[in-house]
Every structure is written in structure tokens, then in C-alpha cells.
Amino acid sequence: MFETASATPRFKARFPVKMPSFSFRGGGIVSLLLKLLLIISPLLFLRACVITYVAPDQIGLRQISFGPNKGLQKTLVRAGYRRQIAGYEKIQTFPRNIQLVEFTNDEAEGGGDHRSVGAINVPTVDGYPVAVDVTVIYRVADPFLVVSRFGFGRAYEDNVVIRLTDPSVKQHLGELRAEEFYGDHRLVKAQHLRAELSARFKENGLQLADILIRQYDYPETFQSLTEQKKIQDQSVLTNRALAKQAEVDTRLKLTGAQGQNLINIKTAEFQAQITGINAQRDLYERSRHAEADLLVRKAEAQGSELINRAMEGAGSEKLLRLRKGLALLNSIKGPIYISEDPTDLDKLGSH
């Protein structure tokens, strides 16, 4: 009626996953590996077909292959584990950190995780080509715009960074003379270059962080050519100065001749004025002398007339005899002996 204690129980507990029993036998290890594989395989399949991982230094865009929302989606996919159903959609990733493109001929500066191309040969205004090392620092600001214009991959480096930087550097720095690369003019041109590239990068979905103009390599013949050019420039400046000096001397001589001619003219005018003034003075003196002579003659004539009238009046005979006496005395030469009173007019009148 009663079963023994050693009999097998009628009911057993069953678990979804049976805990493995550790054994050193070969069959137990294989069984354990198979069970682990059965557990991990669905997870790996789910990870491969449904989930993808976007790294922290990347940003993604979801591309749907079919359905109502087919095509590239504008919504950005941030870093982390994200949904990606295999065959239906795919997340295309782009670097979101700072990127570099080196323009240099130095092999030691190239390589690494950034793009490196040859240095930019800038033709300066004075005819000397200068090899300029440039570093362009940028990042992808609008992945959707970049993909829409240049597709997936790094084609934007060739079509935007390299294609725009090379001619812009030649345009702005090419307005300098070779020796001005070490002056303040280069800083001004670099600012203009940075502003232009920043605007053109933005139009293509990139953001320019900075552009560094690091090194300038001049041609080997630069020194000798510069010395020759300086000598030629000095010769040209000397010839210009001599020509200008000759022109100034000519103007000076012409001005001196004009001044001397003006002096001669003014001297002649003044001499003519002096001659006229002297003639007027002589005329005035002669006219005054003539008037004075005329007045004297008139006075003398009037005096003679008055004397004549006086002679015709009373006592004129005595006066006449007196004059005759005086004339007689003036005509006598030698000593005169007078025995009579010469003032006795009556006696003189009787002779």
C-alpha cells in the first residue's frame, strides 16, 4: 500500500532554462556552449537586424528604403543605440567633431586621421610665387544639406573645403607683395579670407572654425631676384627724382625769367612815370619862371612908366640935371678937384 522512500517522485519542477551543472567531462562543456549559443543567438540577431549604435563623435541621418516615408529624413539621429530595421532603413553617420584639411608640402605634417594635400602656390603682385601652408578647421553643421549636395562619404572635402579654399587663398593673399607676408597687411587679408570662406562653407552645410596660415616658402631665387628688383626700383625712383628735379629747375628758370621780365617792365613803367613827373616839374618851373619874368618886366615897365611920369612933373628938371651930373662924374677918370659945392643945384644948372 505504501511506496518506499527511495521511489522516484511523481511530479517534477520544470524551469525555462536549466541551470548547467559543471562537469569536467567533454560532453558537459559542449552542452553548455550549445545552451549559451541558443540564448545569445536571438540577442545577436536582434542587435544586427533592429538596433545600431551611433558613436558619441558622430551624428546620423535615417534613410528609409521603401514605404510612405521613403528617402532621407531631415531629423538628426543623435549618439547612442538607435532603431535600424535591416532592409527597411539605414542610419548614415557623419563625424560631428572638428575636422582638418592640411595644405602642405611637408610629409611630416601629413597623414594621421585628417586629409593632407599640397601647399597653395600664391602668385604675388610682384611676380614671386609663394608656397603657403594652410590648415582649414571645420565641422559638419547641416548633414542633410551636405548629403543633398554631395552625397554620402567625404566628397564634401573635395567639393567644398579644397575647391573653395585654394582659389580664395590665391585671391586674397595674391594681392600682397612677397615681403608683405610678414607684415600687418597679411593679417588684414587673412581676416577677409576667413569671412569669405565662412560664408561659402555655410552655404554648403559646413561650419568654418578657423583657417590657419602657418608657413611661407619662397623660391630659391627670391633673394637674388629681390635684390635685382630693388636695384631696378631704386633706378626708376632715381630717374623719376632726376626728371622731377629737372622739371623743377625748368620751372624755376622760367619763373625767374618771368620775374626778371616783370621787373624790367615795372622798371620801365616807373622810369616813364619818373620822366613824366620830371617833365611836368620842368614845365611847371618854366611856366612859373616865365610868369615871374613877366611880372618883373611888367613891374619894371610900370616902374619906368612911373619914373617917366615923375620926370614930367615938378622938379623933373632938377632931377635931370642931377642925373647928368652923376653921369659926368662917372665919366671922369682920375682925381677930381671940386672947388664948389656939388650939391648946389643952382650953380650946376647954370653951366
C-alpha positions, 0 to 999 in steps of 0.5 A: 500500500505504501511506496518506499522512500527511495521511489522516484517522485511523481511530479517534477519542477520544470524551469525555462532554462536549466541551470548547467551543472559543471562537469569536467567531462567533454560532453558537459562543456559542449552542452553548455556552449550549445545552451549559451549559443541558443540564448545569445543567438536571438540577442545577436540577431536582434542587435544586427537586424533592429538596433545600431549604435551611433558613436558619441563623435558622430551624428546620423541621418535615417534613410528609409528604403521603401514605404510612405516615408521613403528617402532621407529624413531631415531629423538628426539621429543623435549618439547612442543605440538607435532603431535600424530595421535591416532592409527597411532603413539605414542610419548614415553617420557623419563625424560631428567633431572638428575636422582638418584639411592640411595644405602642405608640402611637408610629409611630416605634417601629413597623414594621421586621421585628417586629409593632407594635400599640397601647399597653395602656390600664391602668385604675388603682385610682384611676380614671386610665387609663394608656397603657403601652408594652410590648415582649414578647421571645420565641422559638419553643421547641416548633414542633410544639406551636405548629403543633398549636395554631395552625397554620402562619404567625404566628397564634401572635402573635395567639393567644398573645403579644397575647391573653395579654399585654394582659389580664395587663398590665391585671391586674397593673399595674391594681392600682397607683395612677397615681403608683405607676408610678414607684415600687418597687411597679411593679417588684414587679408587673412581676416577677409579670407576667413569671412569669405570662406565662412560664408561659402562653407555655410552655404554648403552645410559646413561650419568654418572654425578657423583657417590657419596660415602657418608657413611661407616658402619662397623660391630659391631665387627670391633673394637674388631676384629681390635684390635685382628688383630693388636695384631696378626700383631704386633706378626708376625712383632715381630717374623719376627724382632726376626728371622731377628735379629737372622739371623743377629747375625748368620751372624755376628758370622760367619763373625767374625769367618771368620775374626778371621780365616783370621787373624790367617792365615795372622798371620801365613803367616807373622810369616813364612815370619818373620822366613824366613827373620830371617833365611836368616839374620842368614845365611847371618851373618854366611856366612859373619862371616865365610868369615871374619874368613877366611880372618883373618886366611888367613891374619894371615897365610900370616902374619906368612908366612911373619914373617917366611920369615923375620926370614930367612933373615938378622938379623933373628938371632938377632931377635931370640935371642931377642925373647928368651930373652923376653921369659926368662924374662917372665919366671922369677918370682920375682925381677930381678937384671940386672947388664948389659945392656939388650939391648946389643945384643952382650953380650946376644948372647954370653951366 
